[in-house]
Amino acid sequence: MRYLGALFCAGIACALAAHGNALAGEPAADDPSSGRDLYLGHCAVCHGLDGTGQGPLAQAMKIVPADLTQISAKHAGDFPDAKVRDVIRNGGAVLGHGSTAMLPWGLYFSERRNPAVAKARIKALTEYIKSIQQGSAPGR
């Protein structure tokens, strides 16, 4: 478990170094690049650069990370914005997400425990994940 934790920390450090610290300022919730930056800095290490669940840590994990490009397809073509925000905020412990393996990012995304900052970042990240959905989805 320590090995996985060390790999996770190393992966986050590499992603942040490669893409800059996305937490330097509050992203505009309607700016898709800010959601993309947050994704690359925090999610890609597990979910992969393309969102398909094939990040650098995926093979070392007991539970395969979700393919984020198929969320709409798994919900009859509708992207469940509120559910995705809840999973990002609270981690995998959200009912219906499956395992508790995903970390909760809500408090981490806040700046000095500022819920408004966390909310804006989670919204931007959710919008980015919505933008990478595969296939035609009526709810997009």
N, C-alpha and C positions, 0 to 999 in steps of 0.2 A: 504494500500500500504506500509505503514511503517513496518507493521508486516511482509509482504513478504520480504522487504528489509533486515530486521533484520534476518529473517530465512536464506536468501541467504548468508549474511555475516557469520552467525554462521556455515552454511554448508561448506562454503569455508574454514573457520578456522579449522573446524574438519577434513576436507579432507586433508588439508596441514599438520596438526599435525599428522594424521595417516600415511601419506605417505611421509613426509619430504617435504621441500620446493623445488619443481621441478625447480624453477627459480634460484637456487643457481649458476648454471653455464650453459653455452650454451650447449644444447644437440647436439650430432652429428646427423645430419639429417638422416643418414642411420642406426641409432641405434634404433630398434623398442622399446626397453625398455624405451627410453627417451620419445617417443611418448605416451607410456602407462603411464608413470609417469605424464606427462602433462595432459593426459586424466583423470586419477584418481584424480589429484589435482584440476582440473578446470572444468571438464565436467560432471563427474559422479554424482555430486550433483543434476543435473537436468536430465541427460540422463541415469543414472543408471550405476552400475558397469559393466553390460553386454552390455550397449549401446542401450537397447530396449526402452528407454524413461521412465523408472520407477524409477528414482532417488528419494531420500528422499524429495525433494521439488516438485516433479511432481504433487502431489495431491493438493498442495496449489496454483498451478499456474492456471490462467484462460485458457491459451493455453497449451495443452499437448506437452511436448518436443518430438522432432522427434525420431523415432526409427532409430538409425544410422546404424543398421545392415542390413537395407533394401535399402540403397542408390543405390547400383548396380542394385538390382531388379527393382527399380523404373525408371532406365535409361537403360532398355533393356539389362541388364547384363554388361554394361560398367560403371566403376567407374569414375565419373566426377571430376577428381583431381582438375582442375582449379576452378570449381564452389565451391567445398568443401573448398579449400583454401580461396576463396573470402568470403564465409560465415563466416569462422573462423575469418578472418582479419577484416571484416566490420560489422559483426553481421547480424541480420535478415533483414536488410534493402536492402540486395542484391536482385535484381529482380528475381522473381521465387522461392525465399525461402519460401515465405508465410508471416508470421507476422514479426514484428520488435521486437518481444519479446526476441530474443537471443542477448546477449551482444556482442559488437565488442571486440575482444581480441588482435587485431594487435598492438596497442600502448602499451597495458599492457604487452605483451610478449617481447617487446623490452627492452633493458637495456640501460638506459640513452638515450632514443630515438634513439637507434641504429637499423635501419631497417634490417641490415644483421642478427642480433640476432633474431629478430621477424620472419624473413623469414625462418630461420633454424628451429625454434620451430614450426611454422605453418606447415612446410613440414613434420617434424617428427610426429606431431599430425595427419596430413592427412594420412600419411602412416599407422599409427596405426589404424585409422578408416577404412581404406581400408582393413586391415588385419582381421577385425571382421565381414566382410560381410558374410551373410548367403547364402547358396546355391552355385552352381557353376556359376561363372561369367567369361565370356570370356575375359573381360578387366582387369582381376586381375593379 
